[in-house]
């Protein structure tokens, strides 16, 4: 039997739809990434709000893994 599935339904980040459950999923997933692999330090507060720390963590992750970022 498969475990729970996290589905992000709308865009998250700078200029995104930033719906609370979607932002919470992204915050949890980014917190699970080690700092050396682009994760945030300190960890994000999982509050569902896409503020400057969450957008910055998204940009850092994108830069580390894609080479550029749109946040």
Secondary structure by P-SEA (a helix, b strand, c coil): cccbbbbbcccccccccccaaaaaaaaaaaaacccccccccccccccccccaaaaaaaaaaaaaccccccc
